[in-house]
Amino acid sequence: MTDVSNTNQRYMSQTDFMSWRMEEDPILRSTIVAVALLDHSPDQARFVDMMHRAVDLVPLFRRKVEDSKGLAPPRWVDDQDFDLSWHLRRYTLTEPGTWDMVLDFVRTAEMAAFDKDRPLWEFTILDGLHEGRSVLVMKVHHSLTDGVGGMQIAREIVDLTREGVRSAGDGIPESPLAHRDSLPSPSCLSWYRSTVEDVARRAANALGRNSVRVIRDPGSACREASAVVGSTVRLARPVVSTLSPVMTERSTRRHCAVLDVPVGAVAQAAAAAAGSINDAFLAAVLLGMAKYHRHHSTEISELRVTLPISLRAETDPLGGNRISLARFALPADIADPGELVRRVHSTTETWRNEPAIALSPIIAGALNLLPASILGSMLKHVDFVGSNVIGSPVPLFVAGAEILRYYAFSPTLGSAFNITLLSYTTRCCVGINADAEAIPDLAAMTGSIAEGFRAILGLCPNVTDTNVVVTL
């Protein structure tokens, strides 16, 4: 049997293809922007060396997209004119070099489309920030990687000390993930054949696991099969209306904000309510959104969220998307923070264990057969996207500069806003990417979510570090 992982290596996966197709509607532009706040300006020569290492480690970053014929997704092909310097930019902010200038740069990066005749990424250093600091702004198309994959790539290419323990000549062995996808380009026919084999193998595995059960307990096996079908319907069903009566408009305009929350306090608050950091994070957002809607003289009982669920395995190559997008409602009318964390935990665990989650690549393939307009209408009625990405527990360095904070601004995917929590050393770095038409008063919304976090941290009154910092 053909090895699907090898044969399809240069074709977009169905989940990557979904991110690509969304952009037929510019409101659904699938751009990820990450921002690393640096304690000082990084050395340019070392930075360029780091990026040479990155494109060698992840060959996808030197490839562009080429459309395929028929039902096969587009292919990643080597860019014969690849020029690393085109993807690396460096500017100096005008005085006084404020953080709002950085967020304005992020906003424009989010809204600007890529040149699709080149690899889909751009890295920009902004010098001249106050106190001698700089930022590294990393813009990538969602089809290149998801949030977890992005952090994997970052950990592979940055340094662990200011001196640069990963630099050439240090004797650091090459990552076993390097060059994994440097494979011969398959033909379109091989994609069809291997895709059919992949589906058949999944079905055969499922039958193999259940064959004894079918013989011994056919009723139970039928119920399990029915549960998978029902789960598939729940995962892929259309959403035709928003639950928020306030955040209903959609546009191509974006604006951004950040929050800093102590990760230790969030973890303790979550544990006090028998939940996870992700549960506490979503509960804080829900408490904040209830306050925000009251600010607009409206009461809400629930909001619909898109929750990315990682399917990434240790053996997967760097880059690409290994996620399933679950869309479901969460309560927004529970005032008690502990009770809300427990309710969020119960609901999200149910969705994480949906039988159809493992079939997400096949479901994505089926959805990709639909017109992009139908796919877009399913996404535009979601109220918000909430992502939780585990970052590094130890400081990371870029060309001699220490990363102090690390924020991710993920695409709204048609929702009113995307809020991404990325844990880095001792802080939860929260990035908010909001549709300016759905959320015209970003300061009010961000302040409300900050209050939500403070309510969650109140579950542990003895915690000393409960400072929530808002930056617009």
N, C-alpha and C positions, 0 to 999 in steps of 0.2 A: 504494500500500500504506500502511496506517495506521502511523504512527510509534509503535512499542510503548513506547518510553521516555517519550513524552508521554502516551499514553493510559493507561498503567498507573501514572502518577506517584503518584496518591493511593491506590492499592492497595498493601498490603504485598507485597514480593517474596516468593517462595517461601522463601528463606532467613530473611527476617524472620518470616514466618508460622511457620516451624519453631520459632524461639525463643519465639514466642507460645504455640504449642500445647503445648510442653513443660510449661508451668506447670499443666496439668491434674494433674500429679504435683508436689506442692510440693518434693520432693527435687530436682527439675530446674529450680527457680526461676532465671530467666535475668537476674540482676541484675549489673551492673558497678559497682564502686565504685572511684574513683580518688582519691588523696590527694596534695595538693600541700602540702609543708612550706614555710611562709613565714617570712622572717626577722623580720617584725614584723606587727602587726595591720593589715590593709588598710583604706583609707578607705571607709566605707560608701557614701557618695554615688557615688564613682567605681566601686565594685563594682556598684551597681545600674545605672549607665550601661553598664558592660561587658555586663551580662546583657541589657539592652535591645538592645544591638548583636547579641548572640548570637541572640536569638529572631527578630530581623529577618533575620539572615544565614541561619539555618536554620529555615525556617517549620515544619518538622516538630516543633520544640520548642514550638509553640503549638497542636498538634493532638492530639486524643485518638482512641481506637480505636472504630470502629463496626462491629459484625458485619455480614457480608454473607450473602445467601441463596445456597443452592446450593454449588457447589464453589469459587466465587471466594473469595479470602482476605479478611480484614477490610479496611476502608478507614480511611485517616487523614482525619479531618474536622476543620475548624477548631472549636476550643472557643470557643463564643460567650460563655462566662463566664470566659475566660482571665484569670487574676489572677497577674501575675508575683510579687507579694509572697508568695503562698501557696507558691511553689516555692523561695523564698529564706529560709533560717533562720540565726540567729546565737545562739550560746550561749557562756558562759564556763565553762571547766573549773574544778572546785573545786581548791583548793590540795592538793598541790604541782604540779598540771598536768603529769602524766607522760605519756610516749608510750604506755604500756599503756592509759591512758584513751582515747586516740585509737583504738587497735586494738580496744578493746571497743566503741566507737561504730561502727567499721567493721563489726564482727561483727554487731551488731544491725541495722545498715542492710542487710547482706547477707541476713539472715533475714526481714526485714519485707517484706511484699507491697506493691505500689503500689496507690493508689486509681485503678482503671482507668476511672473516669469523668472523669479529668483527664489532661493530658499526663504522660508517664511519666518524670519526672525531678525531682530535688531537689538543691539545692546548699546546703551548710551550712558556715558559718565557725565554727570553734572557737577562741576566744581563751583566753588564760591559760596557754598552754604554757610550760614552763620557759625561762628566758633571754629572756622577752618575745616568744616566737615564737607563731605561730598556724598553723592548718591550714585548708585548703579541702577539704571532702569532697564529691565529685561522684558522685551516684548516678543511674544511667540504666538503663533497661531495654535488654537486648541487642537488641531489635527496632528500637531507635532508631539504633544504630550499633555497629560493631565497634571493635576496638582501634585500628586504623590510622585509621579515620574519626574516632574520638574525638580522636586527636592532631592530625588536620587541623583539626578544629573549634577545638581549644585554640589552635593556632598562629594561627588567624584572629582570635580574639577577645581574646587577652591582649596585653599591651604588650611592646615590645622594650627599653624603658628605664624607669627608675623614674618619670620625669616623665610617661610615657604618650604615645609618639609616635603612637599610633593614636587618640587621643581626638579628639572632635569639634573641627573647626576647624583641624586640623593639615594639611589638604590631602591626606590619604592617600586615594587613589582607592578606591572601593568594590570589593570582591573580585568578580571575574567570576563566582564561584560563587554569589553572593548571589541569592536569590529564584528560583533555577533551577527549583524545583519548585512555584512559585506558579502553578498551572495550573487550568483548569476541572475540576470533578470529573466523571469519566467514569461512564457507566452500567454496570450489571452485564453487560449484553449486549455492550458494547464490550470489556469485559475478556475474555470468552470468545472473541470474534472476534480480538482482537489477540494473545491467547495462542496460538491456533491458527496465526495468521500467523507468529508468532515461531518456533514449532517448525518450521513448514514452511520458513521462510527458512534456519534453521540446517541443516536437512536438504538443502535445495537448494544451499547453499554447499558443504556437504561433498561432494555429488555433483559439483558444478562443479569442485572441486579435483581430484577423482579420476576425472573422465570420461575424460581422455586415458589415464591409467594403466590404467583398466579395459579400454580397447581394446588398448593396447600390451602390457600385462602383467596379464591378468585374475587370474592366480594371486596376484600380489603384492597386488592390490587386495582380493582376498578375505581374504588373511591380515591385511591392515590392518583391514578391517572386523571380523574375528574378534577382533583385538587390542582394539578399542574395546569390543566386547561383554564380553570378559573383564575389561577394566579397570573397566567399569561394575559388574560383579558384585563385583569386589574392593573397590570403593569403597563399595558399599551393602550388602554381605553382613552378616548378623546376627552379633553376638558373644555367645556364650552362657555364657562362663565367664571369671572373672578369672585372670590369670596369677600375681598375688601371693597367697600363702596367708595373708598377714597382714592386708592391707587389703581385707577382704571385706564388711564391714558398711557400710550407708548410712543416713543420717538427714537431718533438716532442720536440724541444729545445725552451726554453723560456728565456727572460731576462726582467727586470722590472725597472721602474723609477717612480718618483712621482713629482707632481707639487702642490704648495700651492698658492691659489688665494683668495683674500678677498671676502667673500660671499656678503657683503653689496654692494660692487662696482659692482659685477656681477649682482645683483638684480636690481640696479639702471640703469645699462647699458641695461639690458633686457627691463625694463619698458620704457626707452627712445625710444626703437625701437618697442614698443607695443608687446613685446614677454614675454616669461617666462624664468626662469633660465635655464631650459632644452634647450630652443631654443638658448639662448646665448651660452651655453656650446657646443652644436652641431655646431653652427656657428664658434666658435673659433677653433674647431677641423678641420672643413672644410677649413678655412683660413690657418691653419697650414699645412694641407696636400697639399694644392695647392703650398705653399712655398716649402715643402719637395719634391714634384714632379719637381718643377723648379730646385731645387738643383740637381736633376737627369736629367736635360735638357729635361723635358717632361711637356707638358701642358695637363691638364685634364678638362673635362667639368662637370663631376659628379662622385660620388662614391656611392657604394651600402652599406647601413648600416643595421644591425639588431638592432631593437629597442625593448627591453623588455617592455611590457605594463602590468602594475599590474592589476590583477583582484581580489586582496585580499579584503575581506570584514571584518568588525569589528568582525563578529561572527565566522570567520574562526579560526581553532586551530593554535597554534604556530607551525612553521616548515612547511615543504612541499613547493611545488611550486604553486603559484597562478599567473601565468604570461602567456601572449601570446607573441610570437616572430614574430614581423612584419618585413619583409625585403623589402626595397624600396630604390630608388635612391634619393640622395640629390645633389643640385648644388654645384660645386666646382670652378666655373668660375666667381663668383660675387665678385668683389673686395671691394665694399662698405659694411662695416660691418652692418649698419642699414638695408639695403636692404636684405642682406643675412639672418639676424635674421627674418625678415618678411617672406621671402620665406620658411625658415625652419619651422616657425610656421604654415604657411598655409598647408604645406605638411604633417607635423606630426599630425596636428589636423584632417586632412582628414583620415589618417590611424587609429588614435585612435577611430574614429567614424565609421569605417567600420562595416557594419551589421554583418559580420562573426566573429568579435572579441569575442562576447558572446558565440559563438559555438566552441571556441578554444579547450576545452577538448575533444569534439567529433572529431574535425579535428586531434588532436594529436593521438587519438585512431586509426583513419584511417591510419595515417602515420606510426604508430607502426606496422601495418601489412606488411609494405614494408620491403625489406631487408635493413639491417643497412647500407650497402654500398651505396644504393640509397639515403638514408637520408643524409649520409655524403657528397655525391657529391653535394647535394643541398646547403650545408652549406659552403663548401670550396671555393666557388666562391663569397662569401661576402667579401667586403673590410675591414670593421671593425664593431665591436659591441660597441655601446655607451649606457651606463647606468647612470641614475641619481637617487641616493638614498637619501632620506631626513633623515638626522641623528638627533642628539640631539642639541637643541639650548642652552642647559645648560651643564656645565661640568659634566662628569661622572667619577666614581672612581672604581678602582679595588683593593680590599684588602689594602686600605690606600694610594694607589698611584693614582694621578690624570691623566686621559687620556688627553694628550696635542694635539695629532693629531690622526685621525682615517682613515686609508686607506683601500680600498678594491681592490683586484686583482682578477677579475672575469675571467672565462675561455674564451679562444678565440673562442670556438665553430667552429673551422675550418677557421676563418677569419685571416687576417694578424695581427690584434691586438684588444684587448679589452681595452677600456678606461672608467673608472668608476669614476664619481664625487659623493663624499659623503660629504654633508654639515655637519660640526660639529662646534658648537659655532660660531665663527666669520670667519671661514675659509672654503673654498671649498677644500677638500682634494682629489686630483686627482691621482688615481693609474693607471698605464699603464702596461699591461701584453702583451708582443709582441712576436710573432713567430720570432725566431732569423734568420730563413732562409728568411722570407718575409721582415724583417726589420733588416738587418745586422748592420746598422749604427744608433743605438738607440739614441745616443747623438744628431745627426742631426735631427732626427724625433721629439724628445722631445723638442729641442730648437725651432723648427718650430711651434709646437703647443703652446709653451709659447708665441711666437710672435703673434699667433692667438688670444690668450687671451688678450694680451696687446692692440691689435687692437680693440677688443670688448670693453675693458675698456675705450678706447679713446672716446666712445660715450658719456661719462660723464666727460668732462675735469675738472670739479670743484671737483671731488672726490679726496680726499687726499691720501687714502690708495689704491694704485694700484700696490703694489709690487707683482710680480709673481716670486716665488722661484722654481728653478729646482733642483732636487736631483736625481742623477743616481746611 
